[in-house]
Amino acid sequence: MEIQLLTLCGVIFLVAGVVKGVSGMGLPTVSMALLGLILSPAEAAMLMLLPSLLTNLAQCTGPYWRSLCLRLWPMWTGLILFAVFSPLSNIGDSDKHVRLLLSTVLIAYGLWGAIKPVLPDFGRHECFAGFLAGVMSGILTAATGVFVIPLVPYLQSLKLAKDELIQALGLSFMLATVALSIRLGSVGSAGFKIDVTAQLIALLSSCLGLWFGTSIRSQLRPLQFQRALYGVFIFLGVAMVYRSLQQ
């Protein structure tokens, strides 16, 4: 990669790491949204994989893993199966179509976060609803590299305790990242090569951003930060739509 592009990638992952440190999530979404403006979606996803995996490992630890496995296995099953074996579009397909779908996901996620609709209580249908949420998240993961919709809204609908939700997000994001890396194996063999320098810069920048975001978390107002972040997602989604239509 050229020096300018490497520098831009470093800045993008620094910002994504800060968002992850402050809010506990958002690194794949922010990095894919910004990288999608300068790289193909497949290249952006391969750059995102290692930082996403490593920054989620610490978030996976906690005392709730046993109860979370018993409760979330249907969602995780659907997520992994349909991320790896999705019968629909692949992130390595037409850049224009993938960007349009990615922009739709970003706008939908931004609007959902801004509106904050009341989420239903699935009750005795939780197992089926979890599997369905996993299936939809897996399909969108395979197609866009972003796994927040409907995974995050579903987890929030379960009314988990704060620490339990953070661990659930970490485990779910880690599994989605592993599944996406398996899916991208076929894309990588189709001519997309991983730039080692870019990977190293992405990893170091995201870790630095994660540390900085964690250190300033207590000084920020989480609600205002999240509202601003959702607004950025909407803006980036609209910008990506505009760029796709110009091609």
Steps between C-alpha positions, in 0.01 A plus 500: 500500500607859446613707800191724483266202501685333786481820702128529433446139607689570822281801576183302424591216735609747767154658485331157494703394803398812692133426425552141619670620817225748584191297408618138517412439135518662158851420373387285203213736418708818511797349316284343226302822457812715459717249312209431266542852365860437387536121458291217362275342765695172486834675556350706782361187668834318486673798661234510772515133601813488719433826693139394556599156626773614738311798643202274575700234688518698825128577475424127487629437850264511795292286735195466272633284217320183616156663529557691176587180313181334627291800395666619179600177326205517254604848386866403477411186301304700243768768489789262431316275253365781285815712516705208370242340268281795402312417178471867411747769396865491602711794610735417213225556242426826315640792702205720405238255625693425820547872571128562451413219741764618750367855482147370562622316811680812627196722448268244661732462800537877534123554486437219746751649745359850459135398543558232767177305440351290778621144448262206553529233766525171308415287803461132411584579136848622593674192357339540156542880503867460590562255217321730254705799619814292456402394149432858389821625665698222334366582154581870544843413642585294191374774269629816670754413772281677759321293766307749713153454344293337638752348745539805726127588521419135579756482782373826643144364495605227745540760778836364611697665780761750379805276553312200366402692184861612444620140524217382271598760240866401523426130453257564216734737317791257538296214352380723216858606426621139490210401274570794269869407480400149386263650244770735373736207443345445159519872424867511594577214264321688223772765477466718810837508674550609859744788541708411808606860562140620484392219736767597752409868483130414538566282803729745679274798426187321621672391823623855561152636432346236728733600785429870450123449471495291817701765688261783408176301535418639845545858378240474223123492509416159351154599375623806309797304362277221371256744341787671318635161391164389359480829311843431351382155386203655321726760335753237387222278368358786292851588376558138398168493312597817313840358408349170383247676278777709343688190386 
